[in-house]
Amino acid sequence: MGKYKPIIFLLHVALIFFSALPACSQNNNSADTEYRPSMPNNVFTQIQIRPIKSNESSTSIQCHASGVDQSDWQHISFSELPQNQFFCLRAKINIHRETLSSNPSLLVGMLGSTDFRWDNKPLISNGLPARSFIDEDPGTIKTLVRLSDDLLNDGEHMLSATISTFKVGKELDSIGYVLAIVDEQKLTNIVLFVSMLSAFFIGVLVILFVIFQLVNWLYQAEKSYQMFSVLCLFAALLLSVEQAKFWLDYPYNWHALRLSVILVLTFITSFLLPMFYVAYFRLKQVKIWVTCSLISLIIISLLDLSYDITSVVLFFAALFWSLVINLLQIRKSGQGKAVSVIILIGIGFIIFYPEYFVEFGFAMFFIAIVLTMLVALIKEMRQHKARSLKAERIKTELLRRNMQPHFLMNCLTQLMELIETKPQDALVLISALSQEFRQLTQHNEQDYVPLFDEIALCKNHIQIMSIRYQKDYQLAVVGEVEGIWVPSAILHSLVENCFTHNKISSDRMFELKVTHVGKLIDLTLITPIENKTNHQGTGSGNHFIHAKLAELNQKEAEFASYESGDNWISKISYVNININAASE
Amino acid sequence: MIIVIVEDEPLIQQRIQRLTTEILIAKDPRIICFDDIDNAESFLSENTIDVLLLDLNLMGSDGFTLLKSNLAAAFHTIIISAYAEKAIEAFEYGVLDFIAKPFTKERLIQAFERLLHNRKNEYPSAKYLSVKKAGEIQLISIEDINYIQADGHYTWLNLSSSDEVMPTKVLHSKNIEKIEQLLPECFMRVHRSYLVDMRKVKSVRIQEGSKYTLLLNSGEKVPVGRTKYEQIKKQLNGI
């Protein structure tokens, strides 16, 4: 449960975040509440616009005067502001002091240059509205002006403005975002909160980027670490550009560019997300996954949807592919359950609240995904550490396993006896022993050795055992040995194991069958044992072989060992890896 | 003197046999060799022998099970093994000696001397005694034994255990001399037929006819040999 704590914490943060949302959206949407009769006070109603033709001026059409002929004025909602126009806007508001917030300020969020008046008195200008593209001096995307008390008498007031919107640069769904009277203090607090939160997330992502770059370069090069790191970087960039509107008051003609950048970053992030899982699960069909996700993302980009919807759909596609990959992985190995659940939640979120998703959900959700990745990666690092420790241990164990003390001590006892009785035979045993030591030491330094060498090692061991048991053991090899490599010392370990645990018959030969289908090698060692054998296996020999195969990352390798009639049979199948060929 | 050797490697078997014959030549040794424990077991169940020289792979649990069943028998067992790290455990279960391979003639002489002269040794003493009861091997902790009473070639182990499963008196196949060899210092031969854990003695009592008796904490009384009285008194005062 402990590993999900960060996610739970995050969900808490998300809750706080969303509870702050209504405050925002109330302000955002107040322009749309004009038709709600229950709230007639302190919101702008009857927003009208009228283009200023080339032969007119704002004065000639009485832009800022109230009670004039309104026949050629057009009623709109604030989000329907026209692009590439020089026009006049006016809106009515019914001020009711008692219900007005404590620090009333006018908040205008739109793409355009504006010159606002309050009851025909200059209020604020943002940039310089003009009749043409060339003359217009673009204003910033956001205007906030404090409304002094003398402006806010109870009763009806009129807000009017000359506006030009020539420099948007691209056809957008909407260029008017907010026109409302807000509590300045509240707004500042919300902006501060959102900025801090996103700065925090961006910081986290950047730190993760740096850490995983370092891990990749200095500790262990892994595609999944690299992928994760780059994903964090792009997510950080995306989040910074996305949230820039909160703290950066840029001229509105930059807005289209910013949206394009967001789109490109979303595209890259959406591509990297499923690719991370491809790398993390080490899937083989990389090309297929790359093609699938790229094609779907490109098609979505070409659909000519609005910026926001394109972003959402792109991310939806990324989630879809990630979910597919994770679900396949659950079937394959049981990994990916937590991630799938989070992705499902995310997909549900996108379907039910697409508008919140763009504004806030994306960042939150992305962080959640990143956290699951982080948990998974750290788990993997732990496994990796355990694996490398184990690999070290195996290396040191190899010699000990194949030159076990009891083997050595028994041999030395034999030697004592031979020296006292048949010194000539002692020399033979000493040569065979030294040969075995030399070969084992050499093999110990390699992961794979040619099967031919391994067989020589086994034959030497069998010779030693022949002397020890005063019998004539023989090893027969059936099948082609040339070009086949074998994890070092595993056959030797099998032979050694058989002698340790069984009474071996010398009437029949040891038999090693070598077969291969494609790259898969099958080795079958048939050991003749005497009928009445009590198998005293402690399993440490088998454990060694399993560990060795695991250490060499022989994932499809199989090992089985069983008694069959008066034989002890050990079967190993593994992928042939030719060291020379691999290193070329 | 009948000696059984269990050793699967012919050359080592030959070595043990050769050296044993040389050492015990005066005792007219009769040596029977086996290369696996199963054949040896069936021989041992039908014959009386003096000592078992056993090579056992003690790495698995099977090895110790086999060992314990032999330790319940009347004869002493000497282990000759390459698994030197198992020596202490083997002593705890009551082997007379543990000879690590490779071994010299001198080491074998030492072991036989201990066997023949009923000498206590410098090795770790037993912590358990194996007894065979209804075909099953039971381990009795030395700590639970109050005193041991000889009964012909057998001995009775008198236990302090209040455990109902374990009766307070258990028969052991070894004679009192052999048992004494395996026990720690705290056990004292207070009488020709009695071995007592001196830590469990409450007091010494003089009875009519200048007979002495030990009163144990458990309330049991154990006779004291005439010649042993002074020694016992000294030791009790010392404690």
Interface residues (C-beta under 8 A of the other chain):
Chain A: P405 H406 F407 L408 M409 N410 L412 T413 Q414 L415 M416 E417 L418 E420 T421 I467 R468 Y469 Q470 T500 K503 K532 N534 Q536 G537 T538
Chain B: D8 E9 P10 L11 I12 Q14 R15 R18 D35 D36 D38 N57 M59 G60 D62 G63 S81 A82 Y83 A84 A100 K101 P102 F103 T104
